[in-house]
């Protein structure tokens, strides 16, 4: 995903990886380079609806739909 900047830089880039279902131990083993990333987020599809950011919800649902169908999705903001 690439999100164009609204009022200039920075452009936001998001990556989604289909890793299957991870155990709590596997999630705990994920290590991020703090100079490159600030968090790992996991949420159920149902939990997406409770997020404060409806745009993030829409983007994530689009990605989940791509994973299910194999058809590219475009979310225009």
PyMOL commands that set and color helices and strands:
alter all, ss='L'
color gray80, all
select helices_A, chain A and resi 24-28+45-48+54-69
alter helices_A, ss='H'
color red, helices_A
select strands_A, chain A and resi 2-3+12-13
alter strands_A, ss='S'
color yellow, strands_A
deselect
rebuild
show_as cartoon
